[in-house]
Amino acid sequence: MIPESPGIPREYGLAPIVGVRPVVLILGSFPSKMSIRRQEYYANPQNQFWRIIADLLNKGERVDIPSLERILTDHHIALWDVIASRRYQKGSMDCDIIDPAFNDIPAFLAAHTTIRYIGINGGKAWVSFQQLVRHDPIDLAILCTQLPSTSPAYAACRYDQKLSQWRTFLEGRERQIAPTYR
């Protein structure tokens, strides 16, 4: 965990979304200003995260974000960000993040020992995660995969390409993340 700089205004991310016995943890970088304001992950409608989740786990049916959050937890998928806080900035671009402080992901994993897979959403999240685990290693049995960013800023990869890579990641773990209905 990188210490915060005292006296400089900061923005803080969101609490994790986690249900019972998560098997997969999806990590983003840091929520957009819209997400922080609405207290919902990936609140920007241009971000393709919830569209991908709906296409892969909800038969393409579009529903509201709270319903999609429940679909994640029903499939034993937790959602959080690598970065807990950052120095205040005007925009939401990952490339502008200054002075990040990381979430305590090793402690989260220790508290949720059923997590076997981590999917990391985009380049900034991947680089930040690498910085974090360099200082505070995680269990080597947990498989980490970098996924293409769902951000509208990542236009180099078409939606169908992103969907295919996310499908490979999520459906490759299908037996472990099948929903439980009780």
Beta strands, then each sheet from edge to edge (+ up, - down):
strand 1: 10-12
strand 2: 24-28
strand 3: 77-81
strand 4: 83-87
strand 5: 101-102
strand 6: 117-121
strand 7: 143-147
sheet 1: 1+ 4- 5+
sheet 2: 3+ 2+ 6+ 7+
end
